[in-house]
Amino acid sequence: MKVSFITFGCRLNQYKTEWLREEFEIAGFKVIPHPCHSEQSEESQYAVQDRLREGEESHHTRQAEDVDVCVINTCAVTAHAAREARNIIRTYSQRGKNSKPPNNSMNSMNSNKPFIIVTGCYAKVYQDEIKSIKGVNLIEPDYKKIVTDFLKVPILQSIKKFADHTKAFVKVQEGCDQFCSYCIVPYARGAPKSRPIEEIIAEVNALIANGYEEFVLTGTNLSKCDNLLGIIKSISQIHGVHWLGIGSIEPLGISDEFLDYIGSGGLINQTPTSKFYKYIHLPLQSGDNSILKLMNRWYTAEEYEDLIYKIKEKIPSVAIGADVIVGFPGEGETEFANTYDLIQRSPISRLHVFRYSKRPGTKAANFKNEVPEKTKKERSRIIRELGDKKWEAFREQFIGKTLEAHIESKTIEAWYSKPTSHPFAYRHTEGRFGSSDPNTTMTSSFHSDHIPLSLRAPAKQSHKFSEGEESQYLLGVTQNYIKVLFKSNLNLTKRFVNLRIKKIVGPKTYGELVSGYMSTV
C-alpha cells in the first residue's frame, strides 16, 4: 500500500509528519512523495498562502501518483492556511466516486480513491468545516491516535530521519497558554508540555546515526520549554552535532544566561565552539504599545528593542528575525508608523510579514475598528520593502568575509522561487494611506515622506534564474541564515564548507569556496 503526506504550517507540523511517515513505513506502507514536498524548503511552508491571496494556483494542489492513503497535516494560523487545506482536501476527496467507507480503518479503504486522513491544528479547532467536505474518511487531530487506532502499530519514542531535509527538527515541547488575542494556536495545541530530555537526546543520537549533523529545536512556544538552556547545553556536547539552532522564541524566553552561552558559541569543557546558530527569531508583531496591549503581548516596544540591542551587543554577527502583523484592529497611521520606526532604527535583519487574519474563537475576532483589506495590503508592502532593504544591508557587511555554510540538498530554484527574499511575507497590490482612523481612506503621505530615501526599496527583482544558470551553482546556508550561491563541480551536498562572500545582487548572495574549504566538527 502507498501513502502520501501533505504538510501545511510550522516546523512542529513538519516534525509530526516525519513521525507519522516513519510509523506508516513500520506498518508496511510505501511513502510516495507529494509533488510539492520535494520542492519546498523548510522555511516555505507559509509562503504558499501568498499565492492564494493573489489568486495563483498552489503547488499543493498538484497531485501525487495514485495512493491508498493521503495524510493532510493542516494549519489554522490564518484563514488562508485553512482555505488551502480545504482546497487540497477537496482535491483528493473527489478522486473517485465512491462513498465514505463505513468505518475508519485500513480494512475500509477503497482502491478507487485514497483514504483521506486530516490531522493538525485545523482538524482540531474547525472540525465542522472539514466534516462538510464529502469524502474525508478520518479527522484526527491527535497524531498518536492515528498510529494506535488506524495503523495499530506501537508508538515511536523518536524519529530517526527527516526526509528531504538537510537539517533535522527536534521537538522539545508542545502547547501554549499565552492566549495572544489574535492566535488560535493555544486552542489547537493545548497547555504547554515539555518533552523528557532523555527522549530528546536519544532522538538526536538516532538522527546522527543516520547522517544528520544540523539540528533545530522546535515547539509551539519554546519560551514555555522546561530547561531549554539545559537541553541546548546537553545537545551541544554530543559528538556529531555540528550546528544547533532554535526555532522562533518569544522575547521573555531570552535570559542573560542564555545570551551569555549563545554569545560564546556554546562552551564544551569551557572551550568556545561555533556550534550554535548566529540567528535568533523573536516575534515582534507590533512596535506600538497600544496595539501590543490589545494583542495581549507581554512586553512593551521599548523592552523588545532593548532586548535586540542586547543580543546584537553579545553576538555582533547575529541575524535577528521578527514576525510583524499589519492591519490589526485599531491600527491607525500613528500605530503603524511606530512599528515602521522601530524596525527601521533597530538591528532587526529579516522580517516575516503577515496581514492580520481574523480567526473565529479568538478574542480579537470580536474587536471593532477593523482595518480595510486594501490598507493591510499597502502596509504589508511598505514593511516588506523595508525588510528587503534591511536584509540586503545585513548581508553586505559580510562581503569579503569567510563564513561556514551547510550545503543544501534541495535545488536552488526551490529556495529562490518566491518574488521576495522573505519566505513568510505576503505579496500585495498598491493601496493608499492617510488618516489615523483605519476605516477611512488614506493618502499616500506616509510612503512618500516618512520612509528615508536610503531605505526605499528598488523595483521588485525576480528570484528566477536565467536558462541554464541554476545548474551552475550550489547553495550553502550560513549560521546567520544567508543563502550563498557558489560554483563547484564537487559533490558537496550536506557537507559543511567555508565560503567567501563576493557580492550581493538583490535577494541573491554570491560566494566562492576558499582554500581548505572543508570545515570540521
Buried (B, 14 or more C-beta within 10 A) or exposed (E): BBBBBBBBBBBBBBBBBBBBBBBBBEBEBEBBBBBBBEBBBBBBBBBBBBBBBEEEEBBBBEBBEBBBBBBBBBBBBBBBBBBBBBBBBBBBBEBBEEEBBEEBBBEEBBEEBBBBBBBBBBBBBBBEBBEEBEBBBBBBBEBBBBBEEBBEBEEBEBBBBBBBBBBBBBBBBBBBEBEBBBBBBBBBBBEBBBBEBEBBBEBBBBBBEEEBBBBBBBBBBBBBBBEBBEBBBBBBBBEBBBBBBBBBBBBBBBEEEBBEBBBBBBBBEEEEBBBBBBBBBBBBBBBBBBBBEBBBBBBBBEEBBEBBEBBBEBBEBBBBBBBBBBBBBBBBBEBBBBBBBBBBEBBBBBBBBBBBBBBEEBBBEEBEEBBBBBBBBBBBBBBBBBBBBBBBEBBEEBBEEBBBBBBBBBBBBBBBBBBBBBBBBBBBEEBBBBEEEBEEEBEEEBBEEBBEEEBEBEEBBEBEBEEEEBEEBBBBBBBBBBBBBBEBEEEBEBBBBBBBBBEBEBBBBBBBBEEEBEBEE
